[in-house]
Amino acid sequence: MSSFDLSELYKVIKDRKGGDPETSYTAKLFYKGRNKIAQKFGEEAVEVVIDYIDNKKKGVIGESADLIYHLLVLWADMGIKPNDVMDELHNRKGMSGIDEKNSRNKKEKNG
């Protein structure tokens, strides 16, 4: 099992924000802005789906790593920390997915 975790990767990503876009892919993503970050995240999500449909396990693993990396870039750009998302997941613990979705739908209608 790997000792590398999302918090470590997130820290590396945050440290590269504002860096030289000529020497860092991560810095280049931040430099290009929100639309580019969203585009790359979407592309990686599609690649995961394609490899999943084609039953390419190694492809899904590799593309999932790319997807997670780009998700963390997206989070970092918005100031969202991995623990923010983990806390949200913890708040949903013990709640069925259907109940959780229904509660979000009610909040959206009322808010």
Contacts in CASP RR format, 6 or more apart in sequence:
PFRMAT RR
TARGET T0000
AUTHOR 0000-0000-0000
METHOD contacts of the structure
MODEL  1
MSSFDLSELYKVIKDRKGGDPETSYTAKLFYKGRNKIAQKFGEEAVEVVI
DYIDNKKKGVIGESADLIYHLLVLWADMGIKPNDVMDELHNRKGMSGIDE
KNSRNKKEKNG
6 68 0 8 1.000
6 72 0 8 1.000
6 82 0 8 1.000
7 82 0 8 1.000
7 83 0 8 1.000
9 68 0 8 1.000
9 69 0 8 1.000
9 72 0 8 1.000
10 72 0 8 1.000
10 75 0 8 1.000
10 76 0 8 1.000
10 81 0 8 1.000
10 82 0 8 1.000
12 26 0 8 1.000
13 26 0 8 1.000
13 69 0 8 1.000
13 72 0 8 1.000
13 73 0 8 1.000
13 76 0 8 1.000
14 76 0 8 1.000
16 24 0 8 1.000
16 26 0 8 1.000
16 27 0 8 1.000
16 30 0 8 1.000
17 26 0 8 1.000
17 27 0 8 1.000
17 30 0 8 1.000
17 76 0 8 1.000
17 77 0 8 1.000
18 27 0 8 1.000
18 30 0 8 1.000
18 31 0 8 1.000
19 27 0 8 1.000
19 30 0 8 1.000
20 27 0 8 1.000
21 27 0 8 1.000
21 28 0 8 1.000
21 30 0 8 1.000
21 31 0 8 1.000
21 32 0 8 1.000
22 28 0 8 1.000
26 73 0 8 1.000
29 36 0 8 1.000
29 37 0 8 1.000
29 40 0 8 1.000
29 70 0 8 1.000
29 73 0 8 1.000
30 37 0 8 1.000
30 73 0 8 1.000
30 76 0 8 1.000
30 77 0 8 1.000
33 77 0 8 1.000
34 77 0 8 1.000
37 70 0 8 1.000
37 73 0 8 1.000
37 74 0 8 1.000
37 77 0 8 1.000
38 74 0 8 1.000
40 70 0 8 1.000
40 73 0 8 1.000
41 67 0 8 1.000
41 70 0 8 1.000
41 71 0 8 1.000
41 73 0 8 1.000
41 74 0 8 1.000
42 70 0 8 1.000
44 63 0 8 1.000
44 66 0 8 1.000
44 67 0 8 1.000
44 70 0 8 1.000
45 67 0 8 1.000
47 63 0 8 1.000
47 66 0 8 1.000
47 67 0 8 1.000
48 60 0 8 1.000
48 63 0 8 1.000
48 64 0 8 1.000
48 67 0 8 1.000
51 59 0 8 1.000
51 60 0 8 1.000
51 63 0 8 1.000
52 60 0 8 1.000
72 82 0 8 1.000
75 81 0 8 1.000
75 82 0 8 1.000
75 84 0 8 1.000
75 85 0 8 1.000
92 100 0 8 1.000
95 103 0 8 1.000
END
